[in-house]
Amino acid sequence: MEAIRLAVLGLNQGAKAARDAAASERFDLAAVAGMGPQAQAVAAELGAPLYEDYQELLESVVLDGVVIALPNGLHLPAVKAALAVGIKHLLVEKPIADTEEDARMIIDACDQAGATLLIGHQRRSSATMLFLKQFIEAGNLGDIVGIQCSAIYAKPDSYFDIDWHRTTGPLLINAIHDVDDLHYLTGMRVKRLYAAARNSIRGGEVEDSASIVFEYAEGPTCTYFVSDGVPGPWGYDLAAEEMHFINCRPGENSLRVFGTKGSFGLPNMDFYRYGPGQYGWTEPLLKTHYEVGRPDPATATLEHFGDLIDGVELVPRCSGEEGLATLKVVQAILKSAESRSVVELDAD
Ligand SMILES: NC(=O)c1ccc[n+]([C@@H]2O[C@H](COP(=O)([O-])OP(=O)(O)OC[C@H]3O[C@@H](n4cnc5c(N)ncnc54)[C@H](O)[C@@H]3O)[C@@H](O)[C@H]2O)c1
């Protein structure tokens, strides 16, 4: 099979996809786009032709697929530009877009062009998530009753040297991953939520902590806490040992799913239940710990993209509609925190 001709637009977060593509025989990293010394360094490291203007790249290079890792506001124009030159496979970083309107236009444009759209919610390619999703689907937990989830991170001072890190809070940067995880794992849709946000740690323009109560259309409820200014191991990225730049602290669970037959802690992969014929707190509560591989989920996402391009897989792990559903929940969270009121979602 011929190598897949790929371009990566945007070389900060996109540098990971560019490096993965360059390291894989399956892909031919035909070109990259980005501006400034960091983009120049990545292009030089990988020996890939660099374009400062992504439009020029798309008009100049013949491609089978494109990874769009540009700032969110450029996702829609870049998708349109890629479709205009006939590209049929697009991997767009999360969030699908900044606004629901842009997201809808991205989805419709891809549909009309008959193009495959994959949104880069990379945790959908984590081995932990795939395991738990199948474990739930197999009925091991019984009926899901409730969920507790947290995203606890202590971001270093240097993180806030980047302008937009001071104006975009952990709800949009971190909570969006957890919201998407819950969609993916359970298939449930948020019907109603209330969010209370604070900026009491850094006193900045945006929140540095928030608590949220979710009600799902299917019945269960979820409580969630996020903060990017407290030390603790109860965030997926610290606990899962998947992010190469984080000093991880495995052994804890950031997510607990409670079911009528048992409860599961992720990413430490702990399942609690009673033995056959036993039930209740006077009986021994049994624990099974599962070992799963910890492949890099971003690398696995690019492999999945390759499978979609090669036709080995037909269904994107995160479609445009799923990316939009996640975006809608995060926007509802922001609206609730701002208005200090319950927000209803159209969870159909
Ligand atoms: N999946 C994840 O965990 C994750 C993590 C971080 C960021 N992201 C997403 O990745 C995307 C990019 O985020 P980032 O943090 O890398 O942003 P960034 O602003 O740091 O980098 C953007 C890149 O795009 C390039 N660029 C901007 N305009 C361009 C143009 N007109 N032509 C060519 N290149 C251009 C810049 O030079 C830079 O290389 C965003 O959608 C973001 O939400 C995803």
The ligand as an SDF file (V2000), in Angstrom:
LIG
                    3D

 44 48  0  0  0  0  0  0  0  0999 V2000
   -6.0420   17.3860   21.8770 N   0  0  0  0  0  0  0  0  0  0  0  0
   -5.4630   18.0970   22.8220 C   0  0  0  0  0  0  0  0  0  0  0  0
   -5.2300   17.6330   23.9330 O   0  0  0  0  0  0  0  0  0  0  0  0
   -5.0560   19.5160   22.5110 C   0  0  0  0  0  0  0  0  0  0  0  0
   -4.1050   20.1550   23.3130 C   0  0  0  0  0  0  0  0  0  0  0  0
   -3.7290   21.4570   22.9690 C   0  0  0  0  0  0  0  0  0  0  0  0
   -4.3120   22.1030   21.8810 C   0  0  0  0  0  0  0  0  0  0  0  0
   -5.2580   21.4430   21.1630 N   0  0  0  0  0  0  0  0  0  0  0  0
   -5.8880   22.1040   20.0050 C   0  0  0  0  0  0  0  0  0  0  0  0
   -4.9470   22.2310   18.9420 O   0  0  0  0  0  0  0  0  0  0  0  0
   -5.2190   23.4330   18.2050 C   0  0  0  0  0  0  0  0  0  0  0  0
   -3.9700   24.2860   18.2010 C   0  0  0  0  0  0  0  0  0  0  0  0
   -3.6620   24.6360   19.5280 O   0  0  0  0  0  0  0  0  0  0  0  0
   -2.2100   25.1570   19.9180 P   0  0  0  0  0  0  0  0  0  0  0  0
   -2.1490   25.1860   21.3900 O   0  0  0  0  0  0  0  0  0  0  0  0
   -1.2050   24.3840   19.1660 O   0  0  0  0  0  0  0  0  0  0  0  0
   -2.2990   26.6550   19.3080 O   0  0  0  0  0  0  0  0  0  0  0  0
   -1.1040   27.6630   19.0830 P   0  0  0  0  0  0  0  0  0  0  0  0
   -1.7360   28.9830   18.8550 O   0  0  0  0  0  0  0  0  0  0  0  0
   -0.0830   27.5160   20.1510 O   0  0  0  0  0  0  0  0  0  0  0  0
   -0.4050   27.1470   17.7070 O   0  0  0  0  0  0  0  0  0  0  0  0
   -1.0590   27.2960   16.4630 C   0  0  0  0  0  0  0  0  0  0  0  0
   -0.1480   26.8790   15.3240 C   0  0  0  0  0  0  0  0  0  0  0  0
   -0.7840   27.2710   14.1070 O   0  0  0  0  0  0  0  0  0  0  0  0
    0.1000   28.0830   13.3340 C   0  0  0  0  0  0  0  0  0  0  0  0
   -0.6870   29.0240   12.5360 N   0  0  0  0  0  0  0  0  0  0  0  0
   -1.5510   29.9700   12.9870 C   0  0  0  0  0  0  0  0  0  0  0  0
   -2.0960   30.6230   11.9450 N   0  0  0  0  0  0  0  0  0  0  0  0
   -1.5760   30.0740   10.8160 C   0  0  0  0  0  0  0  0  0  0  0  0
   -1.7470   30.3070    9.4170 C   0  0  0  0  0  0  0  0  0  0  0  0
   -2.5840   31.2430    8.9670 N   0  0  0  0  0  0  0  0  0  0  0  0
   -1.0480   29.5430    8.5340 N   0  0  0  0  0  0  0  0  0  0  0  0
   -0.2030   28.6030    8.9770 C   0  0  0  0  0  0  0  0  0  0  0  0
   -0.0010   28.3290   10.2860 N   0  0  0  0  0  0  0  0  0  0  0  0
   -0.6750   29.0670   11.1920 C   0  0  0  0  0  0  0  0  0  0  0  0
    0.9940   28.7500   14.3530 C   0  0  0  0  0  0  0  0  0  0  0  0
    2.1900   29.2190   13.7710 O   0  0  0  0  0  0  0  0  0  0  0  0
    1.2180   27.5910   15.3250 C   0  0  0  0  0  0  0  0  0  0  0  0
    2.1900   26.7110   14.8100 O   0  0  0  0  0  0  0  0  0  0  0  0
   -6.3990   24.0960   18.8740 C   0  0  0  0  0  0  0  0  0  0  0  0
   -7.5810   23.7010   18.2250 O   0  0  0  0  0  0  0  0  0  0  0  0
   -6.3580   23.5150   20.2790 C   0  0  0  0  0  0  0  0  0  0  0  0
   -7.5980   23.5370   20.9270 O   0  0  0  0  0  0  0  0  0  0  0  0
   -5.6170   20.1700   21.4370 C   0  0  0  0  0  0  0  0  0  0  0  0
  1  2  1  0
  2  3  2  0
  2  4  1  0
  4  5  1  0
  4 44  2  0
  5  6  2  0
  6  7  1  0
  7  8  2  0
  8  9  1  0
  8 44  1  0
  9 10  1  0
  9 42  1  0
 10 11  1  0
 11 12  1  0
 11 40  1  0
 12 13  1  0
 13 14  1  0
 14 15  2  0
 14 16  1  0
 14 17  1  0
 17 18  1  0
 18 19  2  0
 18 20  1  0
 18 21  1  0
 21 22  1  0
 22 23  1  0
 23 24  1  0
 23 38  1  0
 24 25  1  0
 25 26  1  0
 25 36  1  0
 26 27  1  0
 26 35  1  0
 27 28  2  0
 28 29  1  0
 29 30  1  0
 29 35  2  0
 30 31  1  0
 30 32  2  0
 32 33  1  0
 33 34  2  0
 34 35  1  0
 36 37  1  0
 36 38  1  0
 38 39  1  0
 40 41  1  0
 40 42  1  0
 42 43  1  0
M  CHG  2   8   1  16  -1
M  END
$$$$
